[in-house]
């Protein structure tokens, strides 16, 4: 396979735009890891017309390869948001075949050490998704839409699992439940109970809501730390001002639900300011004053 891969990346290594090249081989125990290809070639470039460019190859022996050319900006967005975990796994586990000025090695070191700043925003992104799924799941449960509630609860547990992994200073892997089993068995047990319990679905959901309430509530201060720290910069905020903050954009889709949760948990309070209309007020938000 090396004979197939080398010509694909060799020309690019002479281009200043190329920052690094990694090769990933298939895993017989988990062929989905390389999307059922025998090899993956991940090429990181400074800039390109398209943030992601993909080509598929096959050699005379029917060996297959997929080449991904990804811009630095796109890769960093994926690293921050965790929105393309497969590529993050390739970066983490891939073999470096070209590295300009140790760019790839430094990325790998950063992933292993997981700097505190990166953790802080990723924790709030994951916590916001958790609250959205959990809140919607509870609403469906209260309306007796148990299958919809199950779907949302399953997703909320996944976000809770990823949150636990990030809190412990690791990047969530594709096999996140294997990580959580060792890091926080209590969360793994909830997941297992939801999937394998013999109890009727309604009862399983009811028990899970009760059990997960504390696990979520106890994480609120740290989970929302990125947002709460930002809100300390001004006396009060409109929802639009918050939505337009550069870093809040990453969890903007879940911000309103997160804000209502923080109000309910008394981390944030509402400030009403009179509008020109009689009896109508602007609704602003500020950190709860003790």
C-alpha positions as CSV (number, residue, x, y, z in Angstrom):
1,X,0.0,0.0,0.0
2,X,2.9,2.3,0.6
3,X,3.6,2.1,-3.2
4,X,0.1,3.4,-3.8
5,X,0.3,6.2,-1.1
6,X,3.7,7.6,-1.8
7,X,3.0,9.1,-5.3
8,X,-0.2,10.6,-3.9
9,X,1.6,12.8,-1.3
10,X,5.1,13.1,-2.6
11,X,4.4,16.0,-5.0
12,X,2.6,17.9,-2.2
13,X,5.4,17.7,0.3
14,X,7.5,20.1,-1.9
15,X,4.7,22.7,-1.8
16,X,5.0,25.4,1.0
17,X,1.2,25.2,1.4
18,X,1.4,21.6,2.7
19,X,1.8,21.5,6.5
20,X,1.7,17.8,7.1
21,X,0.7,14.4,5.9
22,X,-0.5,11.4,7.9
23,X,-1.2,7.8,6.9
24,X,-3.8,5.6,8.6
25,X,-4.1,1.9,8.1
26,X,-7.3,-0.1,8.4
27,X,-8.1,-1.7,11.7
28,X,-9.4,-5.3,11.3
29,X,-11.3,-5.1,14.5
30,X,-13.0,-1.8,13.4
31,X,-13.0,-1.4,9.7
32,X,-15.4,1.6,10.0
33,X,-12.3,3.5,11.5
34,X,-11.0,4.0,7.9
35,X,-14.5,4.0,6.4
36,X,-13.8,0.5,5.0
37,X,-10.8,1.7,3.0
38,X,-7.4,-0.1,3.4
39,X,-5.7,3.3,4.0
40,X,-6.4,6.9,4.6
41,X,-4.1,9.7,3.6
42,X,-4.7,12.9,5.6
43,X,-3.0,16.0,4.1
44,X,-3.2,19.3,6.0
45,X,-2.7,22.5,4.0
46,X,-2.6,26.2,5.0
47,X,-5.3,27.2,2.6
48,X,-7.3,25.9,-0.4
49,X,-10.3,26.8,-2.5
50,X,-12.3,24.1,-0.7
51,X,-11.9,23.4,3.0
52,X,-12.1,19.7,2.4
53,X,-11.2,17.8,-0.8
54,X,-11.5,14.0,-1.1
55,X,-10.3,11.5,-3.7
56,X,-10.7,7.7,-3.7
57,X,-8.1,5.3,-5.2
58,X,-7.6,1.6,-5.9
59,X,-4.5,-0.2,-7.1
60,X,-4.0,-3.3,-9.3
61,X,-4.3,-5.5,-6.2
62,X,-7.7,-4.1,-5.3
63,X,-6.2,-2.2,-2.3
64,X,-8.2,1.0,-1.6
65,X,-7.2,4.4,-0.3
66,X,-9.0,7.7,0.4
67,X,-7.1,11.0,0.4
68,X,-8.4,13.9,2.4
69,X,-6.9,17.3,1.8
70,X,-8.1,19.5,4.7
71,X,-7.3,23.2,5.4
72,X,-5.7,24.2,8.7
73,X,-8.8,26.4,9.5
74,X,-11.2,23.5,8.9
75,X,-9.1,21.1,11.0
76,X,-9.0,23.5,13.9
77,X,-12.7,24.0,13.8
78,X,-13.2,20.3,14.0
79,X,-10.8,20.0,16.9
80,X,-12.7,22.7,18.7
81,X,-16.2,21.5,18.0
82,X,-15.6,17.8,17.9
83,X,-17.8,17.8,14.8
84,X,-15.7,15.3,12.8
85,X,-14.4,12.8,15.3
86,X,-13.2,10.4,12.6
87,X,-10.7,12.9,11.3
88,X,-9.6,13.8,14.8
89,X,-9.0,10.1,15.4
90,X,-6.9,9.9,12.2
91,X,-4.9,12.9,13.4
92,X,-4.4,11.4,16.8
93,X,-3.5,7.8,15.7
94,X,-2.1,8.4,12.2
95,X,1.6,7.9,11.3
96,X,3.3,11.1,10.3
97,X,4.9,10.7,6.9
98,X,5.7,14.4,6.4
99,X,5.8,17.2,8.9
100,X,6.8,20.8,8.1
101,X,8.5,22.5,11.1
102,X,6.9,19.8,13.4
103,X,3.4,21.3,12.8
104,X,1.7,17.9,13.1
105,X,3.7,16.8,16.1
106,X,2.8,19.9,17.9
107,X,-0.9,19.3,17.1
108,X,-0.6,15.8,18.5
109,X,1.1,17.1,21.6
110,X,-1.7,19.7,22.1
111,X,-4.3,16.9,21.7
112,X,-2.6,14.8,24.3
113,X,-2.1,17.6,26.8
114,X,-5.4,19.2,26.0
115,X,-4.8,22.8,27.1
116,X,-7.2,24.2,29.8
117,X,-8.5,26.9,27.4
118,X,-9.5,24.4,24.8
119,X,-11.2,22.3,27.4
120,X,-13.2,25.2,28.8
121,X,-15.0,26.1,25.6
122,X,-15.4,22.4,24.6
123,X,-17.0,21.7,28.0
124,X,-19.6,24.5,27.5
125,X,-20.3,23.4,23.9
126,X,-20.9,19.8,25.1
127,X,-22.9,21.0,28.2
128,X,-25.2,23.2,26.0
129,X,-25.9,20.2,23.8
130,X,-26.6,18.0,26.8
131,X,-29.0,20.5,28.3
132,X,-30.9,20.9,25.0
133,X,-31.3,17.1,24.5
134,X,-32.2,16.5,28.2
135,X,-34.7,19.3,28.3
136,X,-36.4,18.3,25.0
137,X,-36.4,14.6,26.2
138,X,-38.1,15.5,29.4
139,X,-40.8,17.5,27.5
140,X,-41.5,14.6,25.2
141,X,-41.7,12.3,28.3
142,X,-44.2,14.5,30.0
143,X,-46.3,14.5,26.9
144,X,-46.1,10.7,26.8
145,X,-44.1,10.6,23.6
146,X,-41.8,7.9,24.9
147,X,-39.9,6.9,21.7
148,X,-39.1,10.5,21.0
149,X,-38.0,11.0,24.7
150,X,-35.9,7.8,24.4
151,X,-34.1,9.2,21.3
152,X,-33.3,12.5,23.1
153,X,-32.2,10.8,26.3
154,X,-29.9,8.5,24.4
155,X,-28.2,11.6,22.8
156,X,-28.1,13.4,26.2
157,X,-26.3,10.5,27.7
158,X,-23.8,10.6,24.8
159,X,-23.1,14.3,25.5
160,X,-22.8,13.6,29.2
161,X,-20.2,10.9,28.4
162,X,-18.2,13.2,26.1
163,X,-18.4,15.9,28.8
164,X,-17.0,13.5,31.4
165,X,-14.1,12.6,29.1
166,X,-13.3,16.2,28.3
167,X,-13.4,17.2,32.0
168,X,-10.8,14.5,32.7
169,X,-8.5,16.1,30.1
170,X,-8.9,13.7,27.2
171,X,-10.3,14.1,23.7
172,X,-13.5,12.0,23.3
173,X,-12.7,9.1,21.0
174,X,-15.0,7.3,18.6
175,X,-15.3,4.6,21.2
176,X,-16.4,7.1,23.9
177,X,-18.3,4.5,25.9
178,X,-15.1,2.5,26.3
179,X,-13.4,5.6,27.7
180,X,-16.3,6.4,30.1
181,X,-16.5,2.9,31.4
182,X,-13.1,3.5,33.0
183,X,-13.4,7.2,33.7
184,X,-16.9,7.4,35.2
185,X,-18.6,4.0,35.5
186,X,-21.8,5.6,36.9
187,X,-22.6,7.3,33.5
188,X,-21.8,4.0,31.7
189,X,-24.2,2.2,34.0
190,X,-27.0,4.6,33.1
191,X,-26.4,4.0,29.4
192,X,-26.4,0.3,29.9
193,X,-29.6,0.4,31.9
194,X,-31.4,2.4,29.3
195,X,-30.4,0.0,26.5
196,X,-30.6,-3.4,28.3
197,X,-33.1,-3.1,31.1
198,X,-36.1,-5.4,31.1
199,X,-38.3,-2.6,32.5
200,X,-41.0,-1.0,30.3
201,X,-39.7,2.0,28.3
202,X,-41.7,4.5,30.4
203,X,-40.2,3.1,33.6
204,X,-36.7,3.1,32.2
205,X,-37.0,6.7,31.2
206,X,-38.5,7.7,34.5
207,X,-35.6,6.1,36.4
208,X,-33.0,7.6,34.1
209,X,-34.4,11.2,34.5
210,X,-34.2,10.8,38.3
211,X,-30.7,9.3,38.2
212,X,-29.2,11.7,35.7
213,X,-30.6,14.9,37.4
214,X,-27.8,15.0,40.0
215,X,-25.1,14.2,37.5
216,X,-26.2,17.1,35.3
217,X,-26.9,19.6,38.0
218,X,-23.6,19.0,39.8
219,X,-21.8,19.9,36.5
220,X,-23.6,23.2,35.9
221,X,-21.1,25.6,37.2
222,X,-18.2,24.0,35.3
223,X,-20.3,23.1,32.3
224,X,-21.4,26.7,31.8
225,X,-18.1,28.3,32.9
226,X,-17.2,29.7,29.4
227,X,-20.6,31.5,29.2
228,X,-20.7,32.7,32.8
229,X,-17.1,34.1,32.6
230,X,-18.1,36.0,29.5
231,X,-21.2,37.4,31.1
232,X,-19.1,38.9,33.9
233,X,-17.7,41.4,31.4
234,X,-20.9,43.5,31.4
235,X,-23.6,44.2,33.9
236,X,-26.3,42.7,31.7
237,X,-26.7,41.2,28.2
238,X,-29.4,40.9,25.6
239,X,-29.7,37.5,24.0
240,X,-28.7,39.0,20.7
241,X,-25.5,40.5,22.1
242,X,-24.5,37.0,23.5
243,X,-25.4,35.3,20.2
244,X,-23.0,37.6,18.3
245,X,-20.0,36.9,20.6
246,X,-17.3,35.2,18.5
247,X,-16.9,32.1,20.7
248,X,-20.6,31.8,21.7
249,X,-21.4,31.2,18.1
250,X,-20.1,27.7,18.6
251,X,-23.0,26.8,20.8
252,X,-25.5,29.5,19.7
253,X,-28.0,27.0,18.5
254,X,-28.5,25.7,22.1
255,X,-27.9,29.0,23.9
256,X,-31.6,29.9,24.6
257,X,-32.3,26.5,26.2
258,X,-29.0,26.7,28.2
259,X,-29.9,30.3,29.4
260,X,-33.3,29.1,30.7
261,X,-31.7,26.2,32.5
262,X,-29.2,28.6,34.2
263,X,-32.0,30.9,35.2
264,X,-33.9,27.9,36.7
265,X,-30.7,26.9,38.6
266,X,-30.2,30.4,39.8
267,X,-26.9,31.0,38.1
268,X,-28.4,33.8,35.9
269,X,-31.2,36.2,36.6
270,X,-33.5,38.2,34.4
271,X,-33.3,42.0,34.3
272,X,-36.5,43.8,32.9
273,X,-36.0,47.2,31.3
274,X,-39.0,49.3,30.2
275,X,-39.6,49.7,26.5
276,X,-41.5,52.5,24.9
277,X,-44.6,50.3,25.0
278,X,-46.7,50.5,28.2
279,X,-46.2,47.3,30.3
280,X,-43.7,45.8,27.9
281,X,-40.1,45.2,29.0
282,X,-36.9,44.2,27.4
283,X,-35.5,41.0,28.9
284,X,-31.8,41.1,29.7
285,X,-29.6,38.6,31.5
286,X,-27.0,39.0,34.2
287,X,-25.0,36.8,36.6
288,X,-27.1,36.0,39.7
289,X,-26.1,38.3,42.5
290,X,-25.9,36.6,45.9
